Amino acid sequence: MPSRGTMPALLALSLGYFSLGTISLAVVGLNGPIGDDLHVAPARVGLLVTVFALTFAVFAPAAPILLRRWNRKRVLLLGIGLLTVGAALSAVAPNYGFLTATRVLGAIGAAVFGPGSSAAGSLIVPPERRQRALAVVFAGMTAAAVLGVPLASFLGGSLGWRPALLGVAALSAIACVLVAVYVPEIPAGEPPTVQAYRNALRTPAALSTVSTTLLFMSAQFTVYGIAGAYLKDRFDASSGLISATLLAFGVIGVAGNALSPRIAEKIGGARTITVSVVGLASGFALLLVAPHSTPGLAVFAYWAFFSQMYQAPQQARLVDLVPTQPGMILAMNAAALYLGMSLGSFVGSSFLPGIGAGPIPAIALGILVLAALAHAASARKVGVVPEVPEPARTV
Protein backbone atom coordinates (compact mmCIF):
# COMPACT_ATOMS: atom_id res chain seq x y z
CA MET A 1 0.00 0.00 0.00
CA PRO A 2 1.10 3.63 -0.49
CA SER A 3 2.66 5.07 2.65
CA ARG A 4 0.60 7.06 5.13
CA GLY A 5 2.54 10.16 4.13
CA THR A 6 1.37 10.00 0.53
CA MET A 7 -2.14 8.66 1.12
CA PRO A 8 -3.80 12.08 1.78
CA ALA A 9 -2.39 13.35 -1.53
CA LEU A 10 -3.58 10.26 -3.39
CA LEU A 11 -7.05 10.55 -1.85
CA ALA A 12 -7.21 14.23 -2.81
CA LEU A 13 -6.37 13.28 -6.40
CA SER A 14 -8.95 10.49 -6.24
CA LEU A 15 -11.65 12.93 -5.09
CA GLY A 16 -10.70 15.17 -7.99
CA TYR A 17 -11.11 12.23 -10.35
CA PHE A 18 -14.47 11.48 -8.71
CA SER A 19 -15.69 15.00 -9.41
CA LEU A 20 -14.29 14.79 -12.95
CA GLY A 21 -16.15 11.56 -13.65
CA THR A 22 -19.36 12.84 -12.10
CA ILE A 23 -19.27 16.12 -14.04
CA SER A 24 -18.55 14.35 -17.32
CA LEU A 25 -21.45 11.90 -16.93
CA ALA A 26 -23.93 13.81 -14.73
CA VAL A 27 -25.99 14.96 -17.71
CA VAL A 28 -26.86 11.31 -18.37
CA GLY A 29 -28.90 11.21 -15.17
CA LEU A 30 -30.16 14.78 -15.69
CA ASN A 31 -31.22 14.35 -19.32
CA GLY A 32 -34.94 14.72 -18.69
CA PRO A 33 -34.87 17.77 -16.38
CA ILE A 34 -32.36 19.60 -18.60
CA GLY A 35 -34.37 18.87 -21.75
CA ASP A 36 -37.62 19.99 -20.16
CA ASP A 37 -36.17 23.21 -18.76
CA LEU A 38 -34.19 24.26 -21.85
CA HIS A 39 -36.76 22.90 -24.35
CA VAL A 40 -34.38 20.61 -26.23
CA ALA A 41 -34.76 16.99 -27.32
CA PRO A 42 -33.20 14.20 -25.20
CA ALA A 43 -30.85 13.31 -28.05
CA ARG A 44 -29.37 16.84 -28.01
CA VAL A 45 -28.86 16.66 -24.26
CA GLY A 46 -27.13 13.32 -24.78
CA LEU A 47 -24.70 15.01 -27.16
CA LEU A 48 -23.32 16.95 -24.19
CA VAL A 49 -21.50 13.76 -23.13
CA THR A 50 -19.98 13.45 -26.61
CA VAL A 51 -18.96 17.12 -26.60
CA PHE A 52 -17.18 16.62 -23.28
CA ALA A 53 -15.45 13.43 -24.40
CA LEU A 54 -14.24 14.79 -27.73
CA THR A 55 -12.99 18.03 -26.16
CA PHE A 56 -11.11 15.96 -23.57
CA ALA A 57 -9.58 13.79 -26.29
CA VAL A 58 -8.32 16.82 -28.22
CA PHE A 59 -6.92 18.78 -25.29
CA ALA A 60 -5.41 15.96 -23.21
CA PRO A 61 -2.39 15.49 -25.55
CA ALA A 62 -2.05 19.27 -26.09
CA ALA A 63 -2.08 20.26 -22.40
CA PRO A 64 1.42 18.96 -21.52
CA ILE A 65 2.90 21.01 -24.38
CA LEU A 66 0.95 24.19 -23.61
CA LEU A 67 1.76 23.97 -19.89
CA ARG A 68 5.26 22.54 -20.17
CA ARG A 69 6.85 25.31 -18.05
CA TRP A 70 4.47 24.82 -15.11
CA ASN A 71 5.19 22.47 -12.24
CA ARG A 72 2.76 19.59 -11.90
CA LYS A 73 0.89 20.96 -8.89
CA ARG A 74 0.08 24.23 -10.68
CA VAL A 75 -1.16 22.21 -13.65
CA LEU A 76 -3.42 20.17 -11.37
CA LEU A 77 -4.87 23.27 -9.72
CA LEU A 78 -5.51 24.93 -13.09
CA GLY A 79 -7.24 21.81 -14.39
CA ILE A 80 -9.54 21.25 -11.43
CA GLY A 81 -10.18 24.98 -11.23
CA LEU A 82 -11.45 25.08 -14.82
CA LEU A 83 -13.48 21.93 -14.16
CA THR A 84 -15.11 23.58 -11.14
CA VAL A 85 -15.88 26.83 -12.98
CA GLY A 86 -17.31 24.91 -15.92
CA ALA A 87 -19.65 22.93 -13.65
CA ALA A 88 -20.74 26.07 -11.78
CA LEU A 89 -21.48 27.93 -15.03
CA SER A 90 -23.41 24.91 -16.32
CA ALA A 91 -25.75 25.27 -13.37
CA VAL A 92 -26.74 28.79 -14.40
CA ALA A 93 -26.81 28.23 -18.17
CA PRO A 94 -29.71 30.20 -19.70
CA ASN A 95 -29.83 28.13 -22.89
CA TYR A 96 -28.46 25.04 -24.61
CA GLY A 97 -25.68 26.88 -26.47
CA PHE A 98 -24.29 28.35 -23.23
CA LEU A 99 -24.54 24.95 -21.55
CA THR A 100 -22.56 23.40 -24.40
CA ALA A 101 -19.85 26.05 -24.03
CA THR A 102 -19.56 25.34 -20.30
CA ARG A 103 -19.15 21.66 -21.07
CA VAL A 104 -16.23 22.51 -23.35
CA LEU A 105 -14.64 24.62 -20.60
CA GLY A 106 -15.07 21.84 -18.04
CA ALA A 107 -13.67 19.25 -20.45
CA ILE A 108 -10.55 21.37 -21.01
CA GLY A 109 -10.04 21.41 -17.25
CA ALA A 110 -10.62 17.66 -17.08
CA ALA A 111 -8.10 17.10 -19.88
CA VAL A 112 -5.52 19.00 -17.85
CA PHE A 113 -6.34 17.43 -14.48
CA GLY A 114 -7.05 13.78 -15.36
CA PRO A 115 -3.72 12.75 -16.92
CA GLY A 116 -1.90 15.14 -14.59
CA SER A 117 -3.35 13.46 -11.51
CA SER A 118 -2.33 10.02 -12.73
CA ALA A 119 1.18 11.28 -13.45
CA ALA A 120 1.40 12.95 -10.02
CA GLY A 121 0.15 9.82 -8.28
CA SER A 122 2.81 7.73 -10.01
CA LEU A 123 5.61 10.16 -9.10
CA ILE A 124 5.00 10.69 -5.37
CA VAL A 125 5.46 7.01 -4.52
CA PRO A 126 8.36 4.56 -5.08
CA PRO A 127 8.16 2.55 -8.33
CA GLU A 128 7.17 -0.65 -6.53
CA ARG A 129 4.04 1.09 -5.17
CA ARG A 130 3.08 2.73 -8.45
CA GLN A 131 0.27 0.37 -9.47
CA ARG A 132 -1.42 0.62 -6.08
CA ALA A 133 -1.11 4.40 -6.09
CA LEU A 134 -2.65 4.60 -9.55
CA ALA A 135 -5.47 2.30 -8.41
CA VAL A 136 -6.22 4.68 -5.53
CA VAL A 137 -6.26 7.70 -7.86
CA PHE A 138 -8.37 6.04 -10.56
CA ALA A 139 -10.78 4.63 -7.96
CA GLY A 140 -12.37 8.10 -7.99
CA MET A 141 -13.38 7.64 -11.63
CA THR A 142 -14.74 4.17 -10.92
CA ALA A 143 -16.69 5.41 -7.90
CA ALA A 144 -18.19 8.21 -9.99
CA ALA A 145 -20.04 5.62 -12.05
CA VAL A 146 -21.28 3.93 -8.87
CA LEU A 147 -22.22 6.93 -6.75
CA GLY A 148 -21.70 10.14 -8.70
CA VAL A 149 -24.13 9.64 -11.56
CA PRO A 150 -26.95 8.12 -9.42
CA LEU A 151 -26.44 10.91 -6.87
CA ALA A 152 -26.67 13.59 -9.54
CA SER A 153 -29.81 11.90 -10.89
CA PHE A 154 -31.37 11.79 -7.41
CA LEU A 155 -30.58 15.44 -6.70
CA GLY A 156 -31.85 16.41 -10.13
CA GLY A 157 -35.15 14.66 -9.49
CA SER A 158 -35.63 16.07 -5.99
CA LEU A 159 -34.07 19.54 -6.20
CA GLY A 160 -33.70 20.21 -9.92
CA TRP A 161 -30.80 19.90 -12.33
CA ARG A 162 -29.29 23.29 -11.51
CA PRO A 163 -28.82 22.60 -7.77
CA ALA A 164 -27.49 19.16 -8.70
CA LEU A 165 -24.76 20.66 -10.89
CA LEU A 166 -24.00 23.28 -8.24
CA GLY A 167 -23.51 20.45 -5.77
CA VAL A 168 -21.08 18.72 -8.11
CA ALA A 169 -19.23 22.02 -8.60
CA ALA A 170 -18.95 22.39 -4.81
CA LEU A 171 -17.49 18.89 -4.56
CA SER A 172 -14.95 19.77 -7.22
CA ALA A 173 -14.04 22.94 -5.31
CA ILE A 174 -13.41 20.88 -2.16
CA ALA A 175 -11.14 18.57 -4.16
CA CYS A 176 -9.29 21.64 -5.44
CA VAL A 177 -8.61 22.81 -1.88
CA LEU A 178 -7.44 19.33 -0.81
CA VAL A 179 -5.09 19.10 -3.80
CA ALA A 180 -3.66 22.50 -2.87
CA VAL A 181 -3.10 21.40 0.73
CA TYR A 182 -1.92 17.80 0.42
CA VAL A 183 -0.28 17.30 -2.99
CA PRO A 184 3.42 18.21 -2.80
CA GLU A 185 5.26 20.35 -5.31
CA ILE A 186 6.39 18.13 -8.18
CA PRO A 187 8.90 19.39 -10.77
CA ALA A 188 7.66 19.68 -14.32
CA GLY A 189 10.23 17.25 -15.67
CA GLU A 190 11.49 17.25 -19.24
CA PRO A 191 9.44 19.75 -21.31
CA PRO A 192 7.28 17.87 -23.84
CA THR A 193 7.28 18.88 -27.49
CA VAL A 194 5.61 17.66 -30.66
CA GLN A 195 8.82 15.79 -31.41
CA ALA A 196 8.64 14.21 -27.95
CA TYR A 197 5.21 12.83 -28.84
CA ARG A 198 6.62 11.38 -32.03
CA ASN A 199 9.51 9.83 -30.12
CA ALA A 200 7.11 8.41 -27.53
CA LEU A 201 5.00 6.81 -30.23
CA ARG A 202 8.16 5.28 -31.67
CA THR A 203 8.96 3.74 -28.29
CA PRO A 204 8.45 -0.03 -28.59
CA ALA A 205 4.95 -0.98 -27.47
CA ALA A 206 3.76 2.61 -26.77
CA LEU A 207 1.47 2.97 -29.79
CA SER A 208 0.07 -0.55 -29.50
CA THR A 209 -0.53 -0.06 -25.76
CA VAL A 210 -2.45 3.18 -26.30
CA SER A 211 -4.35 1.51 -29.16
CA THR A 212 -5.32 -1.28 -26.77
CA THR A 213 -6.94 1.32 -24.49
CA LEU A 214 -8.88 2.83 -27.40
CA LEU A 215 -10.21 -0.55 -28.55
CA PHE A 216 -10.82 -1.92 -25.05
CA MET A 217 -12.95 1.11 -24.09
CA SER A 218 -14.74 1.04 -27.45
CA ALA A 219 -15.72 -2.58 -26.87
CA GLN A 220 -16.88 -1.92 -23.32
CA PHE A 221 -18.96 1.15 -24.17
CA THR A 222 -20.57 -0.52 -27.18
CA VAL A 223 -22.65 -2.25 -24.51
CA TYR A 224 -22.29 -0.08 -21.40
CA GLY A 225 -22.80 3.19 -23.27
CA ILE A 226 -26.39 2.14 -24.03
CA ALA A 227 -26.86 0.20 -20.78
CA GLY A 228 -30.35 1.45 -19.94
CA ALA A 229 -31.79 0.80 -23.38
CA TYR A 230 -29.91 -2.51 -23.67
CA LEU A 231 -31.19 -3.88 -20.35
CA LYS A 232 -34.76 -2.88 -21.13
CA ASP A 233 -34.69 -4.38 -24.63
CA ARG A 234 -32.70 -7.53 -23.82
CA PHE A 235 -34.15 -8.43 -20.41
CA ASP A 236 -37.34 -6.35 -20.29
CA ALA A 237 -35.95 -4.79 -17.10
CA SER A 238 -37.93 -2.17 -15.22
CA SER A 239 -36.36 1.16 -14.29
CA GLY A 240 -35.80 -0.13 -10.75
CA LEU A 241 -34.04 -3.26 -11.97
CA ILE A 242 -31.92 -1.20 -14.35
CA SER A 243 -30.79 1.05 -11.50
CA ALA A 244 -30.03 -1.96 -9.28
CA THR A 245 -28.07 -3.68 -12.06
CA LEU A 246 -26.00 -0.58 -12.78
CA LEU A 247 -25.32 -0.14 -9.08
CA ALA A 248 -24.17 -3.76 -8.83
CA PHE A 249 -22.04 -3.23 -11.94
CA GLY A 250 -20.37 -0.25 -10.30
CA VAL A 251 -19.74 -1.97 -6.97
CA ILE A 252 -18.19 -4.98 -8.70
CA GLY A 253 -16.12 -2.62 -10.84
CA VAL A 254 -14.74 -0.90 -7.74
CA ALA A 255 -13.65 -4.32 -6.45
CA GLY A 256 -11.91 -5.06 -9.74
CA ASN A 257 -10.03 -1.76 -9.64
CA ALA A 258 -9.03 -2.30 -6.00
CA LEU A 259 -7.74 -5.85 -6.55
CA SER A 260 -5.96 -5.26 -9.86
CA PRO A 261 -2.66 -4.05 -8.27
CA ARG A 262 -2.45 -7.20 -6.13
CA ILE A 263 -3.09 -9.34 -9.18
CA ALA A 264 -0.51 -7.40 -11.21
CA GLU A 265 2.09 -7.84 -8.47
CA LYS A 266 1.66 -11.61 -8.68
CA ILE A 267 1.37 -12.18 -12.44
CA GLY A 268 2.68 -8.93 -13.97
CA GLY A 269 0.95 -5.99 -15.61
CA ALA A 270 0.81 -7.46 -19.13
CA ARG A 271 -0.78 -10.70 -17.94
CA THR A 272 -3.26 -8.76 -15.80
CA ILE A 273 -4.38 -6.92 -18.94
CA THR A 274 -4.70 -10.29 -20.67
CA VAL A 275 -6.95 -11.57 -17.86
CA SER A 276 -9.00 -8.38 -18.12
CA VAL A 277 -9.50 -8.77 -21.87
CA VAL A 278 -10.36 -12.48 -21.61
CA GLY A 279 -12.75 -11.84 -18.72
CA LEU A 280 -14.51 -9.06 -20.61
CA ALA A 281 -14.78 -11.31 -23.67
CA SER A 282 -16.34 -14.08 -21.58
CA GLY A 283 -18.86 -11.58 -20.24
CA PHE A 284 -19.90 -10.54 -23.74
CA ALA A 285 -20.12 -14.19 -24.80
CA LEU A 286 -22.34 -15.01 -21.81
CA LEU A 287 -24.62 -12.07 -22.63
CA LEU A 288 -25.23 -13.61 -26.05
CA VAL A 289 -26.61 -16.81 -24.49
CA ALA A 290 -28.08 -15.46 -21.23
CA PRO A 291 -31.79 -16.18 -20.64
CA HIS A 292 -34.27 -13.40 -21.41
CA SER A 293 -35.25 -13.11 -17.77
CA THR A 294 -34.28 -11.35 -14.56
CA PRO A 295 -31.50 -13.85 -13.63
CA GLY A 296 -29.79 -12.90 -16.88
CA LEU A 297 -29.17 -9.45 -15.42
CA ALA A 298 -26.47 -10.99 -13.22
CA VAL A 299 -24.47 -11.72 -16.37
CA PHE A 300 -24.44 -8.02 -17.20
CA ALA A 301 -22.84 -7.19 -13.85
CA TYR A 302 -20.37 -10.09 -14.08
CA TRP A 303 -17.98 -8.47 -16.56
CA ALA A 304 -17.67 -5.26 -14.50
CA PHE A 305 -14.85 -6.81 -12.45
CA PHE A 306 -12.70 -7.42 -15.52
CA SER A 307 -13.52 -4.09 -17.14
CA GLN A 308 -12.10 -2.19 -14.16
CA MET A 309 -9.04 -4.40 -13.71
CA TYR A 310 -7.60 -2.71 -16.76
CA GLN A 311 -6.76 0.90 -15.90
CA ALA A 312 -4.16 0.81 -13.11
CA PRO A 313 -1.81 -1.81 -14.63
CA GLN A 314 -2.13 -0.26 -18.09
CA GLN A 315 -1.20 3.20 -16.80
CA ALA A 316 1.72 1.73 -14.84
CA ARG A 317 2.95 -0.03 -18.00
CA LEU A 318 2.87 3.25 -19.90
CA VAL A 319 4.83 5.09 -17.20
CA ASP A 320 7.44 2.33 -17.33
CA LEU A 321 7.61 2.62 -21.13
CA VAL A 322 8.15 6.40 -21.15
CA PRO A 323 9.50 7.23 -17.67
CA THR A 324 10.85 10.66 -18.68
CA GLN A 325 7.43 11.88 -19.86
CA PRO A 326 4.75 10.20 -17.72
CA GLY A 327 2.29 13.09 -18.07
CA MET A 328 2.58 13.07 -21.84
CA ILE A 329 2.08 9.34 -22.36
CA LEU A 330 -0.76 9.23 -19.81
CA ALA A 331 -2.40 12.16 -21.62
CA MET A 332 -2.29 10.14 -24.84
CA ASN A 333 -3.80 7.17 -23.02
CA ALA A 334 -6.53 9.37 -21.49
CA ALA A 335 -7.37 10.76 -24.92
CA ALA A 336 -7.63 7.20 -26.25
CA LEU A 337 -9.84 6.28 -23.28
CA TYR A 338 -12.35 9.07 -23.94
CA LEU A 339 -12.28 8.52 -27.70
CA GLY A 340 -13.03 4.86 -27.04
CA MET A 341 -15.96 5.79 -24.81
CA SER A 342 -17.37 8.05 -27.53
CA LEU A 343 -16.76 5.56 -30.32
CA GLY A 344 -18.25 2.63 -28.42
CA SER A 345 -21.35 4.60 -27.39
CA PHE A 346 -21.81 5.71 -30.99
CA VAL A 347 -21.49 2.16 -32.31
CA GLY A 348 -23.94 0.76 -29.77
CA SER A 349 -26.53 3.51 -30.23
CA SER A 350 -26.24 3.26 -34.02
CA PHE A 351 -26.86 -0.50 -34.19
CA LEU A 352 -29.43 -0.84 -31.40
CA PRO A 353 -32.45 0.58 -33.29
CA GLY A 354 -31.83 -1.60 -36.33
CA ILE A 355 -30.81 -4.99 -34.92
CA GLY A 356 -32.04 -4.85 -31.33
CA ALA A 357 -30.10 -5.55 -28.15
CA GLY A 358 -29.41 -9.26 -28.70
CA PRO A 359 -26.47 -9.05 -31.17
CA ILE A 360 -24.84 -5.95 -29.64
CA PRO A 361 -22.36 -7.95 -27.45
CA ALA A 362 -21.21 -9.77 -30.60
CA ILE A 363 -20.18 -6.43 -32.09
CA ALA A 364 -18.40 -5.55 -28.86
CA LEU A 365 -16.67 -8.94 -28.94
CA GLY A 366 -15.39 -8.22 -32.43
CA ILE A 367 -13.87 -4.93 -31.30
CA LEU A 368 -12.37 -6.67 -28.27
CA VAL A 369 -10.58 -9.14 -30.53
CA LEU A 370 -8.79 -6.17 -32.09
CA ALA A 371 -7.91 -4.94 -28.59
CA ALA A 372 -6.47 -8.38 -27.78
CA LEU A 373 -4.32 -8.30 -30.92
CA ALA A 374 -3.04 -4.82 -30.05
CA HIS A 375 -2.23 -5.95 -26.52
CA ALA A 376 -0.42 -9.05 -27.76
CA ALA A 377 1.65 -6.84 -30.07
CA SER A 378 2.53 -4.49 -27.20
CA ALA A 379 3.57 -7.37 -24.95
CA ARG A 380 5.78 -8.90 -27.65
CA LYS A 381 7.54 -5.58 -28.25
CA VAL A 382 8.67 -5.38 -24.63
CA GLY A 383 9.62 -9.05 -24.55
CA VAL A 384 6.63 -10.36 -22.62
CA VAL A 385 4.24 -12.73 -24.32
CA PRO A 386 0.88 -12.62 -22.51
CA GLU A 387 -0.37 -15.90 -21.17
CA VAL A 388 -4.02 -16.32 -22.06
CA PRO A 389 -5.83 -18.24 -19.34
CA GLU A 390 -8.13 -21.01 -20.39
CA PRO A 391 -11.67 -19.57 -20.50
CA ALA A 392 -14.20 -21.04 -18.10
CA ARG A 393 -16.51 -23.59 -19.67
CA THR A 394 -20.15 -22.69 -19.80
CA VAL A 395 -23.02 -25.11 -19.84
Secondary structure, DSSP 8 states (H G I E B T S, - for coil): ---TTTHHHHHHHHHHHHHHHHHHHHHHHTHHHHHHHHT--HHHHHHHHHHHHHHHHHHHHHHHHHTTTS-HHHHHHHHHHHHHHHHHHHHT-SSHHHHHHHHHHHHHHHHHHHHHHHHHHHHSS-GGGHHHHHHHHHHHHHHIIIIIHHHHHHHHHHT-HHHHHHHHHHHHHHHHHHHHHHS------S---HHHHHHHHHSTTHHHHHHHHHHHHHHHHHHHTTHHHHHHHHH---HHHHHHHHHHHHHHHHHHHHHHHHHHHHH-HHHHHHHHHHHHHHHHHHHHHS-SSGGGHHHHHHTHHHHHSSHHHHHHHHHHHSTT-HHHHHHHHHHHHHHHHHHHHHHHHHHHHHH-STTHHHHHHHHHHHHHHHHHHHHHHTT------------
